Amino acid sequence: MPDEAPKRLIVVGDRVLIAPEEGEERTNVGLYLPATALEGRQVQGGRIIATGPGTPMTEPASMDDEPWKIHGPDVKYLPMQAGIGDYALFFRKAAVEITFEGKRYLVVPQAAILVLVREGTAEEPE
């Protein structure tokens, strides 16, 4: 094949791409997971590699009989809290496992994320 361009994953909507951390009682970022969370593999953690743009929103002026249609090329998105580099703890059953170029990833909707651990910011929880 002549000069094939490299492939890349593009995450859509309000989903995130996560490199999963293999289950341990204590995560690499210091979160402690109790046995009840681990026994059924209800929750899992991992590092966010990529995020989608967020949830698409319509302009209030464009609301008509079909509000799910997004009009015009300038789609606006409700931004996500999750960011690249964050550590996410999420509901395992909401994740979809994929393999891309030999690496295992999980695609997770932002609604399934329980908490984020973000390093290097001075933000305090409200």
C-alpha positions in Angstrom: 0.0 0.0 0.0 1.4 3.4 -1.0 2.2 5.7 2.0 -0.7 4.7 4.1 -1.6 7.5 6.6 -1.5 6.5 10.3 -4.8 5.6 11.8 -6.1 7.3 14.9 -9.1 6.8 17.1 -11.6 9.6 17.3 -13.8 9.5 20.4 -17.3 10.9 19.7 -19.9 12.5 21.9 -19.7 12.3 25.7 -17.4 9.3 25.7 -13.9 8.8 26.9 -11.1 6.4 25.9 -9.5 4.8 28.9 -6.3 2.7 29.2 -7.5 0.3 31.9 -5.6 -0.4 35.1 -5.6 -4.0 35.9 -7.6 -4.6 39.1 -5.7 -4.1 42.3 -7.0 -3.3 45.8 -5.3 0.0 45.8 -5.0 2.0 42.5 -1.8 3.7 41.3 -3.3 7.1 42.3 -4.1 6.1 45.8 -7.8 5.3 45.7 -8.7 2.4 47.9 -11.3 0.1 46.5 -13.1 -2.1 49.1 -13.6 -5.8 48.5 -17.3 -5.3 47.8 -16.4 -3.2 44.7 -13.8 -5.6 43.5 -15.5 -8.9 44.0 -18.1 -8.4 41.3 -15.8 -6.1 39.3 -18.4 -3.4 39.6 -15.9 -0.6 39.3 -12.6 -0.3 37.5 -10.1 2.5 37.0 -7.8 3.7 34.3 -6.1 6.7 32.7 -8.1 8.8 30.2 -6.3 8.8 26.8 -8.8 10.7 24.7 -12.2 12.4 25.1 -15.1 13.2 22.8 -16.2 16.8 22.3 -19.1 16.5 24.8 -22.9 16.4 24.4 -24.2 18.1 21.3 -26.7 20.9 22.0 -29.1 22.7 19.8 -29.5 26.4 19.7 -32.7 27.5 21.5 -33.8 29.4 18.4 -33.6 26.2 16.3 -36.0 24.2 18.5 -38.8 23.1 16.2 -41.0 20.0 15.7 -37.8 17.9 15.6 -35.5 19.2 18.4 -33.1 16.3 18.1 -31.9 17.6 14.7 -28.8 19.8 15.0 -29.0 22.6 12.4 -26.0 24.2 10.7 -22.3 23.5 10.7 -21.6 25.2 14.0 -22.5 22.5 16.4 -22.1 23.5 20.0 -21.2 21.0 22.7 -21.7 20.9 26.4 -18.1 20.3 27.6 -17.1 17.3 29.7 -15.5 17.3 33.2 -13.3 14.4 32.2 -10.0 15.4 30.6 -7.0 13.7 29.0 -4.6 12.5 31.7 -7.2 12.2 34.4 -7.6 9.0 36.3 -11.2 7.8 36.1 -13.0 5.3 38.4 -16.1 4.0 36.5 -18.8 1.4 36.4 -17.3 -1.6 34.6 -20.5 -2.8 33.0 -21.0 0.5 31.1 -17.6 0.1 29.4 -17.0 -1.4 25.9 -13.7 -3.1 25.4 -11.8 -2.5 22.1 -8.4 -3.4 20.8 -6.7 -0.8 18.6 -3.3 -1.5 17.0 -2.6 -4.2 19.6 -3.5 -2.2 22.7 -6.6 -2.8 24.9 -8.8 0.2 25.7 -12.2 0.8 27.2 -14.8 3.3 25.8 -16.9 4.7 28.6 -19.7 7.2 28.6 -19.0 10.1 30.9 -22.2 9.3 32.9 -20.6 6.0 34.0 -17.6 7.8 35.6 -17.9 8.0 39.4 -14.8 10.1 40.2 -11.8 11.7 38.5 -8.4 12.1 40.0 -6.6 15.1 38.4 -3.0 15.8 39.3 -1.4 19.2 39.5 -4.4 21.5 39.8 -5.3 23.6 42.8 -9.1 23.0 42.4 -10.8 21.9 45.6 -13.9 19.8 45.6 -17.0 21.9 46.3 
